[in-house]
Each structure stands twice: as structure tokens, then as C-alpha cells.
Amino acid sequence: EVQLVESGGGMVQPGGSLRLSCAASGFTFSVFNMYWVRQAPGNGPEWVSSIDADGRTFTVDSVKGRFAISRDNAKNMLYLQMNSLKPEDTARYYCTNRVDWGQGTQVTVSS
């Protein structure tokens, strides 16, 4: 059974940082491209960042320079380091391999 379990969300003030984690199991994690997608209330899903099987990363312009995606294939873990957070980053963040999705972790940026 494939499982993707996100953690690390929470409430933070503008300018703060969070590190999201995604624990993957049930599939060969190392060969899959992995993605972080977020969804804010009332909005559709927004792709945030991705990392391919070779470790190449891609990031949406709105978070470039603030967010960094990484992976640890030995631990089957995906990460998203989020710095200089803004209120507009408030959303539920999901990790996905484009087939399977986790339950998400809520990130709220508010003073």
C-alpha cells in the first residue's frame, strides 16, 4: 500500500520558516519524480516545487529563492524548506508522485 505522510506544518509569523517532510512508502521512491502542491481555501491546487529522480529541482516563481525542495532516497523522505514565509503562502501542502497523494499538512502564515 502506497503511503505519503506529510508533517511539519503549523502557524508561523510572516518572515518565519518551516520545514515540511513527507514520508513515502509502498513504492520505489528513488525512481519517482516528487512534487509539493498546495491548495489555499477557495483556490485550486498550485504546483509549488518538484524534484526529479536525478535530483534536479524546479520551483514556481512565486516561491523561488524562498523555498527549497530536497529528497533523501535512503530514507524515502521528501522535504520542503520554506523561508521568508508570507501570508499568501498559507495553504494546505501536499506531497505527491502524481499518482498518489498524502493527506496534507496545513501551513498558516499570520501575525
Secondary structure by P-SEA (a helix, b strand, c coil): cbbbbbcbbbbbcccbbbbbbbbbccccccccccbbbbbccccccccccccccccbbbbcccccccbbbbbcccccbbbbbbcccccccccbbbbccccccccbbbbbbcc
